Amino acid sequence: MSATGATLSGSYSAVTGTIVEAGFKYGLSSGSLSSSKTGTYNNGSISASLSGLAAGTTYYYQAYAKVQGTLDYSSEVKTFTGAVKSFRTTVPTWLSSYEIPSNNASAVTSSDTQYNGYYSHGTVDEHWGGTKIAYYNTSNANHRIVVHTFAYNSKILSNYTLLYDKTKKCALWVAYKHNGTDYKDEGVGRHDEWKYDPALPADWQPNLSGAYAGNYDRGHQVASNDRQTTADQNRQTFYFSNMTPQYSTLNQGQWSSVEGKIQGFATNTGSNQELYVVTGPLFSGAASYTQDSAGADCMLPSGYYKCAVRLTYDNSGKITDAKGCAYIVETNSENRAATLTSIDAVESKTGFDFFANIPDQYEAIAESGTSSL
């Protein structure tokens, strides 16, 4: 079983006559097996391989055999079928296949089936752009993974992915990528379309129709300036799930400079390269809080991080080089300086294993780097 393929097997016995064809019927519901695949058959076994399937999707299938010359010894061909069964294609982890599998978020359907450590829970419509949001529950009832998408050049692409924590009312990490083909800077501007994230319950999120209390801005994790390909892509960065309470002078000062560094890395990403970014808040020490615009408590991050990896590929799509670095601001207060450091150092602070699907030799190089890209 894989994200886009499966090998089906079945069996037969007590055949009177000659099998002239055997294989499988399959489809997206048990009552509509509208596709078929001829297989191989021998010594009581039937096998066939399917490809081009949608990831994270439940398929139903049924073995069949066409037999000529059954009990009445006629030349008529009769079709015999087995029981309807099902399988589910896997979903790649968030980095190994960053775009929505098969460019189709609606392929992810509601299910209790666990795969790759996640439980698929469904899709909802984006507020902006007419695409679907895929969201996944994890084994932690307070967490949910959300993948936002947008349409560009006749493709549905990932905008950003986040791991949300309802106890802290913010995402623990937000991941996104840049390349020169699907994420061009088209200069669409800042749209300020503040909305609840429709993939999360409203009571998990802060009410940010207005600012946080005190000197705290609605601080983007994925910056508005990082998403300038389409207006709808930019609008999605204003979902409340993408915000944390960030001290105003930090948000508009040193952290803005860090965001500018990342945008500079993106601008310098070549045609055979992709830039992957993970950003998030830090939480250390005694918990402290501010309030959202409805007066609900929101935990204050103690600081912030951004990790960046630039991968270079050859013409066959094989990774040939990796570079990485990270920035940390330890204090969410006045305009504190950002420290250039390694991704390993951020992983040590957060407990997350970022970029885990990069081949080990390149992951080690990228995550130990401490020089600006």
N, C-alpha and C positions, 0 to 999 in steps of 0.2 A: 504494500500500500504506500502511496506517495501523495503529494499534494494534487497531482494532475493525472494520476494513472492508478490502475489496479489490475491484478491478475485474478481472474475468476476460475473456480474449479467446481466440478460436479461429477456425478457418477450415474451409471445406468446398469441394469441387470435384467436377466430373463428376457432378452430381446428375441422375438420370433420374426425373422425377416432380415432385411439388410438396411443398415443405417446409411443414408445417402447424404445427410448433413446434420451437424450438431453444433450448438453454440449457446448463446445467451441473449435474452431480451433484457433491456434495462431502461430505466427512466427515473424521473424525479419524484414519482409517486407510485405506490403499489398498484394503483388502478390504471396507470398509463405507462406501460413499458413500450415506449414508442421507438426506441432504437434497438438495433440488434448487431451482434458481432459473431461471425462464424468462427468456430474454434477447431481445435484438433481433438480427435477422439481415438481411443485405443484401449483395449483390455479393460473396459468398464469405466474409463475416466474421460472427462471432457475438460478442456482448458482453453482459455482465451485471455488475451491481454487487451485492456482498454487504455486509451490515451486521450489527451485533450479534455480531461474532466475539470470541473471547477473545484477549487480547494475548499476545505471546510464544509463539504456538502454531503448530505445523505443521499445515496442512490439505492434503488431497489432493482433486483435482478431475478431472473428465472431461467434455469437451464431448459433447453429444448432439444429434441432429436426428431428428425424426419426419417420415418422407417417405411421401406417399400416391401410389400409382401408380408403382411402380418398374419394373424391366425387363419384368415380365410384364403391365404395364399394368392391373393389378387395382385395385380400390378399397381393398385392404388397406393399413393404415398400418404401416410397418416403422420400427424405431428403430435408428439407426446411432450408434456411439460412437467417440471418439478414444482416444488413449493417456492413461493416468493420469499426471498431473503433480502438482506440489506447490508450495506457497508458504508463507511464514511471516509472520505478523503481527508488527509491531514492538512493542517495549516502551518506553514513555515513560521518560525519565530520572527520577531519584529525586524530583525536586521537581515536575516538570510534572504528574505523576500519582502523588501520594504513596501512595495506597492501592494495594493489589495490583490489577493490571488486572482488570476485570470482577468485582471482589471475589472472586477465585477464584485462590488461589495455586497450586492444582494445575494451572492452565492452563499453567504454565511446565514444559516437559519437557526431557529431556536432548537436546542437539544440539550439533553442531560449528559451527553457523551463527552468524556474528558479526552483531550488530546494535547500533547506537548505542554502539559501542566495547566491548561486553561479549560474553561467550560464555555462553549459557544453559547451566546445568549440572544443574538439577533442583530437586526439593523433598524435604524430609523432614518428619516430624511434629514439631510442638512437643511438648516434655515436658508442657506445661500448656495445656489448653484445647481440644484436639482439632482445631486448625487446622494449616495447612501453613506451613513456612518456605520461601521462595524464596531460592535463592542463585545467584550469578553469578561465574564466573571472569573475570578481566581479562587483558590482555596481559602483566601482571606476575605471574609464577608464585607470588610471595610474597603476593599480595593476593587477597582475595575480598570481594565485596559480599553482605551478608546482610540480608534483610527479614523481621522477626518480625511475626506477626499474632495477633489475638485476636478473639473473637466477642462482639458486644454488640448488643442490639436487632435480632436477626435479620440482622446484617451481619457480614462478615469485614473487619476494619480493620487497617491497619498499626499496629504498636505502636512500633517504631523500626527504622531502617536504619543499618547500619554498614559501614565499609570497614576490614577487618581486615588487619593486617600480621603474618605469622608470625615475622619476624625480631625484632620488638620485643615479641611476645607481647601485643599490645593493639590496639584499634581506633584508627585515626588520626583518624577522626571518627565521631560518632554523631548521627543526625538524627531528629527527632521533631516532632510538632505537637500543638497544643491547639485545641479549639473548644468551644463550649457545648453541642453536640449529641451528638457521638460520643465525646468525651473528658471526660465529666463527672467531677467529684470526688465519688465515692460513698463515700469514707472507708473503703476496704477494709483499710487497715492495712499493716503491714510483715510479709512472709511468710518471709524468710530461707531460701528454698529454693535453696541453692547447688548449681549443676549445670554440667557442661560444656555448651557450646552445641552442640546436635546437628547444626548446619549446617557445623561446622568440624571438621577432624581434631583429636583430643584432643591430639596432640603439638604442634599449633600453639599451644595454650592453656596458661596457667599452671594448675597444680593448686592450686586455692584452696578445698579442703575445710577448710583452716585459713588463718590470716592469712599475709601476706608476712613475711619475716624483718625484724628490726629494728623501727623505729618507723613502719612503713608499714602503713596500713589497706588493706583491699579497697575502694578508692574507686570508687563508681558514676560512670559517665559520664551515663547517664540515671538520675536519682535515683529511689529508691523512692517518694518523695513526689510525683514528677511523674507517676506511673502508679497512680492510685487509682480507676480506673473499674470494674475487675473484679479478683478475686483472682488469676486466671490472668495477666492483664496485668501485675500487680505481680510475680508469681513470675518472669516472664521477665526482669525487671531484675536478677535474681541469677545470670544466666548468667555464666560466667567471662569471656566475650568482652566484657562490658560493664564490666570492672574495669581499673583501673590501680593500681600501687603509689603511694599518695598519703600524704604525711607526715601522721601522725595529728592533730597540732594544726591543720594546714591543713584537712584533711578535715572536722574537727569544728568549725572556727572560721570563717575568712573564706570558704572555699569553700562551706560550708553557707549562709552569708549570701547568696552569689551565687545559689545554687540557690533560696533563698527569694525573691530578686528575680524570677527567672524564673517561679516559681509565682504570685507576685503579678501579673505581666503576664498570666498565663493566666487568673486569676480576673477580671481586668478586660477580658477579650476579649469584645466584644459579639456579638450574634446574627448580624451580617453581617460578622464578622471571623474571621480565623484567625491563630494565632501559630505561626511556624516557628522551630525552634531547632536549632542545630548546635553540638556541644561536642566537645572533644578535647584531647589532650596536646600539648605543645610539646617538641621535642628540639633542643637546641643545646649547643655546647661538647663537651668530651670525654665519651664514653659512660661511664656508671657503672651498677652493677647491684645489685639485691637478689635474694633467692631466694624461690621459691614454697614451698609446704608440703612439696614433694617434693625440695627442694634445687636445682631447676633455676634458672639465671640468668634474670632478667627485667630488661629495660632500664628505667632510671628516667627518667621524663619530667623535663624541666627546669622545666616550668610547665604551665599550663592556660589554655584559652579557652572562652568561651561566646558565641555570636552569636545574636541574636534579631531576627526581622522580623515585624511585624504588618501584615497586608494587610487592607484594607477593600474590600468589594465592593458593587456596586449590585444591584438585584433581578434583573438579567439575568445576574449572575455576573461582570461586568466589574470589574477592579480600578480603584478610584477614588482610593486613597491607600495609601501605604506608609511605615512608620517602622521604623527599625532602630538597633541599638546593639550593642556587644560589651563583654565584660569579659575582662581578662587578668591572670593571676597569674604573674609571671615566674619565681618560685623555688618549687620543690617541697621546701620545708624547713619551718621553723617557720611560725607563723600570719602570713603576709605579707599586706599589703593588696592588694586587687584594684583595678585601674585601669579606669575607665570609658573606653572608646575606640570607634573605628569598626570596622565589619566590614572595610573596606578595609585597616586596619592589621593585622588578623588574617590576611587573605589574603596580605599582603606577607610575613608571618612563616612561613606554612605552605606557600605555593605553590598552595593550592587556590582555585578560583573557586566560591565558594558562591552559592546562589540564582540560578544562571545562567539559569534559565528564566523568571524574572520579566521582564516587558517592560523594555527598557533604561532608559526614562525613570524608572520606579519603582525599578528596581534601583539606579540611581545615587543616588537620594534616600535609599533605605534604607541603603545600604552606606557612605555618607559621614557618617551621623548619629552624633553623640557625646553625645546627651542620653538619659537614662533614659526608657524608654517610659512 
